[in-house]
């Protein structure tokens, strides 16, 4: 009798706790939630692919954090151990390495698609703005993550970025002091980059993604330019959309795992702060910015490092307010698309020139 009474008491308390946490209601709402059947299809899956990559990046990063030591010298050894000695360590590291590159690429394609179909039009302005802010935050992960292995490429790439940061008027010196913690890039800088990479930046990213999904929840996903939103078919989120996302997750994990198996993530020689002859090659996503910095020199360097990139960022955020008409079809937005195409072609040309100069 006592055992039965105790079991009933425990069950009652667990049910009360379940209700307080609102988990039961959340599950019921997810089961009843209906969204457009085109939310995850072969021709529109960039958003879901980004969520898949984000989950993989968080999981692989958490795994590597168990073995990482943010101390110069030991940092390189810990990455080397995880990459070559741990079972499947090379695959985990490769998924993290290739995942960030793919995340940035897919994010850009997702933004371009949204621009072409006019997904920034009212009332979806803040969906666009929150998405752009997510895109602008992603490079901060790569910048802080490059230093963590403490190899030659990561160390000297950081020195180049710090020198560019110093050229920013008024706040450049303060930003460098805040990140580096002193005149040299040592244990303080490595610790701060590590804390930013695994705590502050992920927190900011999760907040921005929550805001992004909040606005999507309010205004729905954007339809194609030929789609009648009033007659859009809907399906249950769970299990229909969730099962599609799970299949995508498994496929992406398998592909990235195979790529990491055959082409392991690179790890150069240990960082040598005295080897000033080492010249790091700029990565693909920063080639255009690197060319701008090399074009504008001396007193004009602020144009290549701050004014032009900053102006492009402001322009990207302000797109919904610059093109505020209700027309979504590209034929009715020729001037907007022509200007955007010119900007993209200029950046692409700079990237090609930078690739030929540094990598060929």
Secondary structure, 3 states (H helix, E strand, C coil): CHHHHHHHHHHHHHHHHHHHHCHHHHHHHHHHCEEEHHHHECCECHHHHHHHHHHHHHHHHHHHHCCCCCCCCHHHHHHHHHHHCCCCHHHHHHHHHHHHHHHHHHHHHHHHHHHHCCCCCCCCHHHHHHHHHHHHHHHHHHHHHHHHCCEHHHHHHHHHHHHHHHCCCCCHHHHHHHHHCCCCCCHHHHHHHHHHHHHHHHHHHHHHHHHHHHHHHHHCCCCCCCCCHHHCCEEEHHHHHHHHHHHHHHHHHHHHHHHHHHCCCCCCCECCCCCCCCCCCCCHHHHHHHHHHHHCCHHHHHHHHHHHHHHHHHHHHCHHHHCCCCCCCHHHCHHHHHHHHHHHHHHHHHHHHHHHHHCC
